[in-house]
Amino acid sequence: MASSSQYAHRWKYDVFVSFRGEDIRKTFIDHLFSDFRRKGIYPFRDDKKLKRGEEIAPELYRAIEQSRFLIVIFSNDYPSSTWCMRELVKILECKKRDDEYEVRVLFYNVTPEVVKNQSDSYKEAFNKHEALNRKEVPKWKEALKFSANLSGWDLQSLSNGHEPKLIEAISKEIFYKQTNGPLDVGDNLVGLYSRADQMDLLQLVEPGKVHMIGICGIGGIGKTTIAKAVFNLLHKHFEAYSFCEDIKGAEERHGLVHLQENLLESLMHASNIKIRSIGHGVSIIKRSLSNKKVLVVLDDVDDYNQLEALAGSPSWFGPGSIIIVTGRDKQLLIARGVEDIYEVDLLHDYEALELFSLYAFRNKDPKEEFKDLANEVVNYVKGLPLALKVLGSFLFMKTVKEWETQLQKLRRSPHSQIQQVLRISYDALDYDQRNIFLDISCFFKGENKDYVMKVLDGCDLFFATNIRVLIDKALVSVCNDRLEMHDLIQDMGRQIVHEESEEPGRRSRLWFPSDVFFVLNKDKGTEAVKGIALDVSRLELNICSETFKNLNHLRLLSFRIRSWNDLRDPNGKIRESKLGIETKVKAISRSLDLLSSELRLFCWHGYPFQHLPLAFYPESLVVLDLSYSYIKEIWSGSKGFIKLVSMNLGHCRNLIKTPDFTTTPNLEELVLIGCENLIEIHPSVGLLTSLVVLNLRDCKRLASPPKCTRLTSLQILNMSGCKKLNQFPEDLGKMKALVELHADRTCIKQLPYSVLSLGNLRVLALGQRGGMQNNSLGSIRWPSVIPSRTHHPPGAVLPSLSNLNKLRHINISHCNLTEANLDGIECLSMLETLNLSGNDFKSLPSLSKLVRLETLGLVGCKKMEALPELPPNIGLIEAQDCISLRELPMRSTIYESNTLCFDFTNSPKVMENQSVESLVTMLLPQGRIDPYKIVSVHLPGSRIPGWFTNQIVGDCIKVELPPDWCYEKFKGIAICLVFTTRNRNRRKSNYGSVWYTFKNYDDTPIGNVHSFPDTVYQYENVGINSDQMHLCYHQSGPDWEKARDFISVSFDVYGKDCVVKMCGARLVFEEDAQEEEQGSGLKMIQWLPLPSHAED
């Protein structure tokens, strides 16, 4: 079965109905089609009348082929119509050819037996056909016999002749199938369809108008589920669509700029869109989407600025667009100009009972002995879906007595306080489970599950076992390895903590900024406080030496930077001193004297003191994160950090040396990224047998590698950017568990032979990028090759490179390597990425045996004269600035990658030995490319090839359609552009992205906005020193059927440095492929596949 995205590309209509018009057109059919429209189901309907014996119009056959659901209504007089019988045969042919078609039959006042046996009125009809349509009769009879056995509906047996019930059943089934789209809306969708009906979906697809629709209601009522169902139903009618889930949470975690980038990337089908500020993002959204028909859902919006940044006005979007916003605050939606607001109703009693029963009994109906109790629960919950699910899950498999006990608790709670319903599940938890639930509610929603497990296991809460209980009770969920929780349940948990005391300082957990400020600045803390969380980028807070003196039982302290934008100065730079980041939490004393020794999590970004308290003995500490802080010394001597698992001291500029690790035997992760003044790592680090990650990236003054004596568990060693480091650790070969080894941008000049004993190595990075030629690996060798000038101990035997047979990614760019250094590389059968940029090769050994290789980097290999034979899965060849490159591989390989890009920017000699036509023919074997692949070719060139019959100077070209224009014979359009830059040879410049749009004679878009793969613009060290050319081929699609008179192709460049000089286009028809005299150029553009674009 095809995915919903495929349906969106393929189906023009939702339903085609075959019926005998004189029987039911003005009664049953009119009502059925009206119900279709109310539910947003788009049917084909043709009201033309055919005379007896007249042939079916071609558009009817086409409509059948373009409809997903094919419904045949057998009435008494159905077979008397030649037209109907031919439609039936066509419908069955479609189903036989492609199982994606959904065929249903309806017996309208006729029995299946009559249809199957062709008796009664059906027999009379065929007696007449025998005289006029003798040849077709056998086929028609067989079609009827086959159809009588298909699934469908019978008016009499299903609804006892009640047509409205039958119509509801038909449209409900189709509606359900339609909502079965790319978004998961869950299983038990009780009441979904009736609520979606109330939104009157038909008016949402009104052409020409941009709709902003609101879905409003309390938490847990099903706003997101309804939005997903509507999205799944409607998305196929739009050029592009995006469902932005959990706007509130996403903004808190990543900021509005990140949300703007995600929205643009999904709607523009692009990647790596970079936005400088919210205002910049608004400008790009307006410019990019103003002519694009899109469907956007903004889920859980709770702030005016969110709408202002993502969908500030209907004018931002193209005609016909729909913007759906869900949220709890109706006034917010009204104030922002959302025109139609749908307030979600609670479930009706019968719906609530069904939903509750599905969770409490795993059946639509309650068990007989539980019926009264189940109705009592439903009466209390008042139709709130989330409460029904949670309570039903809690009562599942409980006895009648247990039910009665829980219902007694319900009776004591006011009906208006719906959160109390959810609290019943909380009350059933044991002590450890409650603490985990409250910690997640207050501190860890959205956090990585493994990270939380480390912290809470350190609190002796047995996380792995107890989290399963919370998940089973529908209190917590895990999505993409992150802990999630419905807002209503989170509110319930936080309310429980709030009710512990009217005084914040006597509550167990503090997360609300004003409460944290009150307790810490007013010295109101007590031993009751177990956890504090604060975003240090937003709340101004002064910390003195005794701020934490009364918080003796504090186990979780998290002062994190969550919003970097709030720490930027007017120029957009992060405010920082010579010692660290300047957060809004300030030190007003020279030191911190007191801190709870019961801490398990101590996270303080920008910690403003140079030392930890002298009386700080955190024997139970699990996670220590003081990144971006002023810390100068963590501890001296041998303090007991016996349970410490993770230590992050990244970007601590004042840190000169690490502490003694003798008392941290369980440390698994040590992060020292960006410690620019670190010069010494204590040798005891080599004794950490549990250490998995050691990250020293950009420790620029570190001159000696860490000791690795017993690092038997180490999987990741990152020394990238340690500019003074000139050797690997002596015991490198003993780290048998090592998976990633990063030593790029260092002064290391010799690859030790012990690296070949690292049999689990998957990533090896040794490249020297960014103007570090003086520090490059001038003598680096693959150990399988021993140049004669190299001296080795007598009898030394070097292992083969094949020992590293698990390697997947290698970066050995700018290492002064030659051909001899790569002998044996063909043994690396698992290799996926190979970066050889900036080396001194003239040629390379064959890479054809590297069957998994997808990316080959050769940027700036200025001596390289020939490309090697390539493997079949190669997807990207980056060969920019290869000024000596002349020879390309012979066309002996059929490239199988779904994405194929050859980039020869600034490699002028590539064109000396072949024309553009022969070059592309050499790279892409004709006739073997899947039409859905993404292929692009980038070449030096300042002239559009002659076989582009339409050429113009500028960035927009008009292509006249021939007088005998026939869509059926149209294969596609080849396009080409030549671009240049305003700043040639400029380095480290992002030149932007090139987008192109097809438009019809009336300026309406044909299909979507498309883009060239933009790798050519992203290289930090590749300047554009001459005109460059892009070639691609765009296959025809259903949207081209409406083309008339002429079409235009316009190119837009997002980026100030890139300019389109000229462009060309050529229409390609079936007959072009048969004309030998057209030459290889025209043949080439016929099989160049589709470039990157959105679905049609």
Sequence and secondary structure as in RCSB ss.txt:
>XXXX:A:sequence
MASSSQYAHRWKYDVFVSFRGEDIRKTFIDHLFSDFRRKGIYPFRDDKKLKRGEEIAPELYRAIEQSRFLIVIFS
NDYPSSTWCMRELVKILECKKRDDEYEVRVLFYNVTPEVVKNQSDSYKEAFNKHEALNRKEVPKWKEALKFSANL
SGWDLQSLSNGHEPKLIEAISKEIFYKQTNGPLDVGDNLVGLYSRADQMDLLQLVEPGKVHMIGICGIGGIGKTT
IAKAVFNLLHKHFEAYSFCEDIKGAEERHGLVHLQENLLESLMHASNIKIRSIGHGVSIIKRSLSNKKVLVVLDD
VDDYNQLEALAGSPSWFGPGSIIIVTGRDKQLLIARGVEDIYEVDLLHDYEALELFSLYAFRNKDPKEEFKDLAN
EVVNYVKGLPLALKVLGSFLFMKTVKEWETQLQKLRRSPHSQIQQVLRISYDALDYDQRNIFLDISCFFKGENKD
YVMKVLDGCDLFFATNIRVLIDKALVSVCNDRLEMHDLIQDMGRQIVHEESEEPGRRSRLWFPSDVFFVLNKDKG
TEAVKGIALDVSRLELNICSETFKNLNHLRLLSFRIRSWNDLRDPNGKIRESKLGIETKVKAISRSLDLLSSELR
LFCWHGYPFQHLPLAFYPESLVVLDLSYSYIKEIWSGSKGFIKLVSMNLGHCRNLIKTPDFTTTPNLEELVLIGC
ENLIEIHPSVGLLTSLVVLNLRDCKRLASPPKCTRLTSLQILNMSGCKKLNQFPEDLGKMKALVELHADRTCIKQ
LPYSVLSLGNLRVLALGQRGGMQNNSLGSIRWPSVIPSRTHHPPGAVLPSLSNLNKLRHINISHCNLTEANLDGI
ECLSMLETLNLSGNDFKSLPSLSKLVRLETLGLVGCKKMEALPELPPNIGLIEAQDCISLRELPMRSTIYESNTL
CFDFTNSPKVMENQSVESLVTMLLPQGRIDPYKIVSVHLPGSRIPGWFTNQIVGDCIKVELPPDWCYEKFKGIAI
CLVFTTRNRNRRKSNYGSVWYTFKNYDDTPIGNVHSFPDTVYQYENVGINSDQMHLCYHQSGPDWEKARDFISVS
FDVYGKDCVVKMCGARLVFEEDAQEEEQGSGLKMIQWLPLPSHAED
>XXXX:A:secstr
   HHHHHHH SEEEEEE  HHHHIIIIIHHHHHHHHHTT  EE       TT    HHHHHHHHTEEEEEEEE 
TTGGG HHHHHHHHHHHHHHHH TTSEEEEEESSS HHHHHHT THHHHHHHHHHHH TTTHHHHHHHHHHHTTS
 EEEHHHHHTT HHHHHHHHHHHHHHHHT SSS   S  TTHHHHHHTT HHHHT TT  EEEEEE  TTSSHHH
HHHHHHHHHGGGSSEEEEE  HHHHHHHH HHHHHHHHHHHHHT S    SSHHHHHHHHHHHHTT  EEEEE S
   HHHHHHH   GGGS TT EEEEEES HHHHHHTT  EEEE     HHHHHHHHHHHHTSSSS  GGGHHHHH
HHHHHHTT HHHHHHHHHHHTT  HHHHHHHHHHHHTS TT THHHHHHHHHTS HHHHHHHHHIIIIITTSBHH
HHHHHHHTTT  HHHHHHHHHHTTS EEETTEEE  HHHHHHHHHHHHTT SSGGGSSEE SHHHHHHHHHTT  
 TT  EEEEETTT  EEE TTTTTT TT  EEEEE   GGGGB TTS B B SSSB  SEEE SS      TT S
EEEETT   SB  TT   TT  EEE TT   SBS  S    TT  EEE TT TT  B    TT TT  EEE TT 
TT  B  GGGGG TT  EEE TT TT  S    TT TT  EEE TT TT  S  TTGGG TT  EEE  SS    
  GGGGG TT  EEE    SS GGGS TT   TT   TT    TT     GGGGTT  EEE TTS   GGGGTTG
GG TT  EEE TT   S     TT TT  EEE TT TT  B     TT  EEE TT TT  B   S      SEE
EEE TT GGGGTSS HHHHHHHHS TT S TTSEEEEEEE SS  TT SEEEESSEEEEE  TT  GGGEEEEEE
EEEEEESSTT  S    EEEEEEE TTS B S  EE   GGG  TT    S EEEEEEEE  GGGGG  SEEEEE
EEEESTTEEEEEEEEEEEEGGGGG GGGHHHHHHHHH    SB   
